[in-house]
Amino acid sequence: MMRLSAFADEISKDLTEQLDVLTSESIKFLELRGVWGKNVSNFSDDEVQTIAEALRARGVGVSCIGSPIGKIGIKDDFEPHFEKFKRVMEIAKALNTRYIRVFSFFIPEGEDPVTYRDEVMNRMQAMTEAAAAEGLILLHENEKAIYGDTADRCVDLLSTVNSPHLRAIFDPANFVQVGLRPYEECWEKIKPYLEYLHIKDALLETRKVVPAGEGDGGLRQIVAELKAMGFEGFASLEPHLAAAGRMSGFSGPELFRVAAQAFKKLLAEADLACS
């Protein structure tokens, strides 16, 4: 059975409010990106422990660490970033999740991503090998303006590294925002590598993010595909309905509920159960 998760920092900076809203929507997992206005990669051991205890008390698990790893320029120094990545791996293990969301590095504006292909592959290979040694799985998100922002370059990355410890997140809205139709142009290409989904939708004409099913993300077709393939991974709500920045997004409690209900409606229409 597919499992529902969410970026709870889209609800509030406050952990208690995050958990209150998740619980009210019967969502039993969160994708941990931030609490108290602080990014997950910067949490101290004490903060990780506080979060772990709060989650345990509410019966909420961590589906994935929504890390910022790979969200630096491909020309930026990789060594300190790799040290941050090692800290994120420690946090993932402390919170009992095997998944870490990553990106494939911002490409200088106006330049051909292929110019930087070798460096991207070297960095992603190094991170994947480190994750494998820790029993963790990196999930690559098709973020705008990184190497893997198109389906073809995602496949290039995933097939080149060719490891069960580097898998794909399918983010429909992000594909829309680079001018692609996610279901028609991307789904079949990514499906062999699919491990996880981010649930957000967007309009091709304006690139505006909208609730699931209201844009050009092909969410209805994708939900039907998930049902047909018996997908048992996570679908994580990332609404971005109030604000969308380069490092995070925000919706607030009410818009988060709108996003959750929109996706649940699609699941109900498809008669797809989700825990």
C-alpha positions as CSV (number, residue, x, y, z in Angstrom):
1,M,0.0,0.0,0.0
2,M,1.3,3.5,-0.9
3,R,2.1,5.6,2.1
4,L,1.3,9.3,2.5
5,S,3.9,11.8,3.8
6,A,4.3,15.5,3.7
7,F,6.8,18.4,4.1
8,A,5.4,19.5,7.5
9,D,7.4,22.7,7.5
10,E,5.0,23.9,4.8
11,I,2.4,24.0,7.7
12,S,4.4,25.9,10.3
13,K,7.8,26.4,11.8
14,D,6.5,25.0,15.1
15,L,6.9,21.2,15.5
16,T,3.8,20.8,17.6
17,E,1.6,22.6,15.0
18,Q,3.2,20.5,12.2
19,L,2.2,17.3,14.1
20,D,-1.3,18.6,15.0
21,V,-2.1,19.3,11.4
22,L,-0.6,16.0,10.1
23,T,-2.5,14.0,12.7
24,S,-5.8,15.8,11.8
25,E,-5.2,14.8,8.2
26,S,-4.4,11.2,9.1
27,I,-0.8,11.6,7.7
28,K,1.5,9.3,9.6
29,F,4.9,10.4,8.1
30,L,6.7,13.6,7.4
31,E,9.6,14.5,5.1
32,L,11.8,16.4,7.4
33,R,13.2,19.6,5.9
34,G,12.9,22.1,8.7
35,V,11.7,22.9,12.2
36,W,11.9,26.1,14.1
37,G,13.0,27.9,11.0
38,K,16.1,25.8,10.9
39,N,17.1,23.5,8.1
40,V,17.5,19.8,8.9
41,S,21.1,19.8,7.9
42,N,21.9,22.2,10.7
43,F,20.2,20.3,13.6
44,S,22.3,19.6,16.7
45,D,22.2,16.1,18.3
46,D,20.0,17.5,21.0
47,E,17.5,18.9,18.4
48,V,17.5,15.6,16.6
49,Q,16.7,13.9,19.9
50,T,13.9,16.4,20.7
51,I,12.3,15.8,17.3
52,A,12.7,12.0,17.6
53,E,10.9,12.0,20.9
54,A,8.1,14.3,19.7
55,L,7.5,12.1,16.6
56,R,7.5,9.0,18.7
57,A,5.0,10.4,21.1
58,R,2.6,11.2,18.2
59,G,3.2,8.0,16.2
60,V,4.6,9.9,13.3
61,G,7.6,8.5,11.3
62,V,10.1,10.1,9.0
63,S,9.7,9.1,5.4
64,C,12.8,10.9,4.2
65,I,15.3,13.6,5.1
66,G,14.4,16.5,2.8
67,S,17.9,17.7,2.6
68,P,19.4,20.6,0.6
69,I,22.3,18.4,-0.5
70,G,23.2,19.0,-4.1
71,K,21.5,22.5,-4.1
72,I,24.8,24.3,-4.6
73,G,26.4,25.4,-7.8
74,I,28.4,22.9,-9.8
75,K,31.3,25.3,-9.6
76,D,31.0,25.6,-5.8
77,D,33.5,23.8,-3.6
78,F,32.3,20.3,-3.0
79,E,34.4,19.3,0.0
80,P,32.5,21.3,2.7
81,H,29.3,20.3,1.1
82,F,30.3,16.6,1.3
83,E,31.0,17.1,5.0
84,K,27.4,18.5,5.4
85,F,26.2,15.4,3.5
86,K,27.9,13.2,6.0
87,R,26.1,15.0,8.8
88,V,22.8,14.5,7.1
89,M,23.5,10.8,6.9
90,E,24.0,10.7,10.6
91,I,20.6,12.5,11.1
92,A,18.8,10.1,8.8
93,K,20.1,7.1,10.8
94,A,19.2,8.8,14.1
95,L,15.6,9.3,12.8
96,N,15.3,5.8,11.4
97,T,14.9,6.6,7.8
98,R,16.9,5.2,4.9
99,Y,16.0,7.9,2.5
100,I,17.8,11.3,1.8
101,R,16.5,13.7,-0.8
102,V,19.3,15.1,-3.0
103,F,19.8,17.3,-6.1
104,S,22.3,17.2,-8.9
105,F,23.7,20.7,-8.6
106,F,22.8,24.0,-10.1
107,I,24.1,24.7,-13.6
108,P,25.3,28.3,-14.4
109,E,22.5,30.2,-16.1
110,G,22.6,30.1,-19.8
111,E,25.2,27.3,-20.0
112,D,24.9,23.9,-21.4
113,P,24.4,21.3,-18.6
114,V,26.4,18.8,-20.6
115,T,29.5,20.9,-20.1
116,Y,29.4,19.9,-16.4
117,R,28.2,16.3,-16.8
118,D,31.4,14.7,-15.7
119,E,31.6,16.7,-12.5
120,V,28.0,16.0,-11.7
121,M,28.5,12.3,-12.2
122,N,31.7,12.3,-10.0
123,R,29.9,14.1,-7.2
124,M,26.8,12.0,-7.3
125,Q,28.9,8.8,-7.5
126,A,30.8,9.8,-4.4
127,M,27.7,10.5,-2.5
128,T,26.0,7.3,-3.6
129,E,29.0,5.2,-2.6
130,A,29.0,6.9,0.9
131,A,25.3,6.3,1.2
132,A,25.6,2.7,0.2
133,A,28.3,2.2,2.9
134,E,25.8,3.4,5.5
135,G,22.8,1.4,4.1
136,L,21.0,4.5,2.9
137,I,19.3,5.4,-0.3
138,L,19.6,8.8,-2.0
139,L,16.5,10.1,-3.8
140,H,17.2,12.5,-6.7
141,E,14.6,15.2,-7.1
142,N,14.1,16.8,-10.6
143,E,14.6,20.3,-9.4
144,K,14.6,23.3,-11.8
145,A,17.9,24.5,-13.0
146,I,20.0,21.6,-11.8
147,Y,21.6,19.0,-14.1
148,G,18.7,16.6,-13.6
149,D,15.9,18.9,-14.3
150,T,14.6,17.1,-17.4
151,A,13.6,13.4,-17.6
152,D,16.4,12.7,-20.1
153,R,19.1,14.0,-17.8
154,C,17.6,12.3,-14.8
155,V,17.8,9.0,-16.7
156,D,21.4,9.9,-17.7
157,L,22.3,10.4,-14.1
158,L,20.5,7.4,-12.7
159,S,21.7,5.0,-15.4
160,T,25.3,6.2,-15.2
161,V,25.6,5.9,-11.4
162,N,23.6,2.7,-11.8
163,S,23.1,1.9,-8.1
164,P,20.2,0.7,-6.0
165,H,21.3,3.5,-3.6
166,L,20.4,6.3,-6.0
167,R,16.8,6.3,-7.0
168,A,14.3,8.8,-8.4
169,I,11.7,11.2,-6.9
170,F,9.1,12.1,-9.4
171,D,8.0,15.7,-9.0
172,P,5.4,16.6,-11.5
173,A,5.3,20.4,-10.8
174,N,9.0,20.7,-11.3
175,F,8.8,19.0,-14.7
176,V,6.0,21.4,-15.6
177,Q,8.1,24.4,-14.6
178,V,10.8,23.4,-17.1
179,G,8.2,23.2,-19.8
180,L,7.6,19.4,-19.8
181,R,4.3,17.5,-19.6
182,P,5.1,15.1,-16.7
183,Y,2.9,12.2,-17.6
184,E,3.3,12.3,-21.4
185,E,7.0,13.2,-21.6
186,C,8.6,12.0,-18.4
187,W,6.7,9.2,-16.6
188,E,7.8,6.2,-18.7
189,K,11.4,7.4,-18.6
190,I,11.5,7.8,-14.9
191,K,9.3,4.8,-13.9
192,P,12.2,2.2,-13.9
193,Y,14.0,4.3,-11.3
194,L,10.9,5.4,-9.3
195,E,11.1,5.2,-5.5
196,Y,9.2,8.2,-4.2
197,L,6.9,11.0,-5.3
198,H,6.4,14.6,-4.5
199,I,2.8,15.7,-4.8
200,K,2.5,19.1,-6.3
201,D,1.0,20.3,-9.5
202,A,1.6,23.4,-11.7
203,L,0.2,25.1,-14.8
204,L,2.3,25.0,-18.0
205,E,1.2,28.5,-19.1
206,T,2.1,30.4,-15.9
207,R,4.3,27.8,-14.1
208,K,2.2,28.6,-11.0
209,V,1.9,25.8,-8.4
210,V,-1.7,24.6,-7.8
211,P,-3.4,21.8,-5.8
212,A,-3.0,18.3,-7.2
213,G,-5.2,17.6,-10.1
214,E,-5.7,21.3,-11.0
215,G,-2.7,21.7,-13.2
216,D,-0.8,20.1,-16.1
217,G,1.1,17.6,-13.9
218,G,-0.9,14.6,-15.1
219,L,-1.7,13.6,-11.5
220,R,-4.8,11.7,-12.4
221,Q,-3.0,9.5,-14.9
222,I,0.0,9.1,-12.5
223,V,-2.3,8.0,-9.7
224,A,-3.9,5.4,-12.0
225,E,-0.4,4.2,-12.9
226,L,0.6,3.9,-9.3
227,K,-2.5,1.8,-8.6
228,A,-1.8,-0.5,-11.6
229,M,1.8,-1.1,-10.6
230,G,1.0,-1.7,-7.0
231,F,3.3,1.1,-5.8
232,E,4.2,0.7,-2.2
233,G,6.5,3.7,-1.7
234,F,5.8,7.2,-0.3
235,A,3.9,10.0,-1.9
236,S,4.9,13.2,-0.1
237,L,2.8,16.4,-0.2
238,E,4.9,19.5,-1.0
239,P,2.2,22.0,-1.7
240,H,4.1,25.3,-2.2
241,L,0.8,27.1,-2.4
242,A,1.7,30.3,-0.5
243,A,5.4,30.7,-1.4
244,A,8.1,28.7,-3.3
245,G,11.7,29.6,-2.8
246,R,14.9,28.1,-4.0
247,M,15.5,26.2,-0.8
248,S,12.0,25.6,0.6
249,G,8.3,26.4,0.2
250,F,5.4,27.4,2.5
251,S,1.6,26.9,2.5
252,G,0.3,27.5,6.0
253,P,-2.2,25.2,7.8
254,E,-5.3,26.0,5.7
255,L,-3.6,25.8,2.3
256,F,-1.9,22.6,3.4
257,R,-5.3,21.1,4.2
258,V,-6.4,22.2,0.7
259,A,-3.5,20.4,-0.8
260,A,-4.0,17.3,1.3
261,Q,-7.7,17.1,0.4
262,A,-7.0,17.6,-3.3
263,F,-4.7,14.7,-3.4
264,K,-7.0,12.5,-1.3
265,K,-9.8,13.3,-3.8
266,L,-7.6,11.9,-6.6
267,L,-6.9,8.8,-4.6
268,A,-10.6,8.3,-3.8
269,E,-11.5,8.8,-7.5
270,A,-9.0,6.0,-8.4
271,D,-10.0,3.9,-5.5
272,L,-6.4,3.8,-4.4
273,A,-5.9,3.1,-0.7
274,C,-3.1,5.0,1.1
275,S,-1.8,4.6,4.6
